[in-house]
């Protein structure tokens, strides 16, 4: 029901029952807020969105206060502005004065609020608390001194991801956000997905940078430094350099990395193509031999960690195929090294990805060979942007270059791993071919596209109908798996992504990542697939060469040794 309300002496329309903040936002009236999160119930914790409502003695939080017909609201009255300014000053009273050195300098919501409200001096002195920076985790660094207790990390971890690593502890002026028993992150149940990092308004949560190791190798005369970057990086890096949002900058990345000192640069989409070849063959074998179904995807490192810690009974259902970046890492230090007569021990292999969990994945014992890991360093999209700026490279005037061989991604299949539902879509294309010995008549599966938590479809094969599902956000995944376990849903293959919308919204992506930005990134990936002539991994010439010259066939002895891994139950520490 549409009702009328008055805002700043002008009449606007609102929906009965919605919040003041929702009505204001829809009508183009901006009110600052820190704790509010779209699609989650309002908490009213930060009080930054307070407005003045006629007839109400106190200011009310716009994020949680419902509209009423002919309500009269002042959004920027002197009283409101004084309250907001005081809130910011109170937050700054105990905040570190290290903006020049902070990772979020220039991209900090607290800094922006202080600027907008003209806070230019410390009027309220506060008692400085003493905190230790937690650098124990391979993927994420916590600096509690910069936390403003907005609770966004707590809510996204519990209500979206479904892990609940962080929570409020203590009371009153001693209130903090911490892990269980305030232990370091590496002793917690954190799956390193990084959703807390991209939702944090300040520098309290950042990725664990690996610049020192990389710089030492880039300047080492005997090291061969190689990089692979994922399709989600190519679809989002433009945002860091004020280029067109959603522009595919693959060619510019190739050029920038070579100018930064990398000897070889590979398109990581090739790893996605190999994943499809191996996974489709493994699925066919399960169906033929009556193996465990549904098969669960194994490409998301955060998802793998979650299963090991919380749902070990699902481990037999997991595909044993490694993630695309780990597959590429193994091939770089074996096949590529052999083709170019290189000593694998001299290769320093770098993954550039949207995923903070890949930093932990790169150190897994299960993914090492003779105690040596295939990936030596992992950089996020944000770290790549810093590296490019550090080397004084002007992205606007770079000439695009092609990536190095033999890992030429000659189909769009590997690109689709960047979006939720993309892996399931290209998996279906190759599975259809394996069962029916002909190409799928319509390769574009619209039911796997768009911004939805759960996507599903069926394909008809000679082995019967195959039901495929793609789900993003672990809480949604667990709800689905419970339905499958209870017999309420029949599924054969499930793609699981820990991050909402998939890798394009990974924890290492540019900040902020609003709805419009995510749609641009998603559109970029879909446009690549729509325009590409070859849309299936099994028709890629580079893939065919890989199997002819090195791996022989999917699930061959060499493939299983190099590209597959088995996971085991791990105790969730705290």
Buried (B, 14 or more C-beta within 10 A) or exposed (E): EEBEBBBBEEEBEBEEEEBBBBBBBEEEBEBBBBBBBEEEEBBBBBBBBBBBBEEEEEBBBBBBBBBEEEBBBBBBBEEBEEBBBBBBBBBBBBBBEEBEEBBBEEBBBBBEBBEEBEBEEEEEEBEEEEBEEBBBBBBBBBBBBBBBBBBBBBBBBBBBBBBEBBBEBEEEEEEBBBBBEBBBBBBBBBBBBBBBBBBBBBBBBBBBBBBEEBEEBBEEEEBBBBBBBBBBBBBBBBBBBEBEBBBBBBBBBBBBBBBBBBBBBBBBBBBBBBBBBBBBBBBBEBBEEEEEBBBBBBBBBBBBBBBBBBBBEBBEBBBBBBBBBBBBBBBBBBBBBEEBEBEBEEBBBBBBBBBBBBBBBBEBEEBBEEEEBBBBBBBBBBBBBBBBEEEEBEBEEBEEBEBBBBBBBBBBBBBBBBBBBBBBBBBBBBBBBBBBEEBBEEBEBEBBBBBBBBBBBBBEBEBEEBBBBBBBBBBBBBBBBEEBEEEEBEBBBBBBBBBBBBBBBBBBBBBEBEEEBBBBBBBBBBBBBEEBEBBBBBBBEBBEBBBEEBBEEBBBEBBBEBBBBEBEEEEBBB
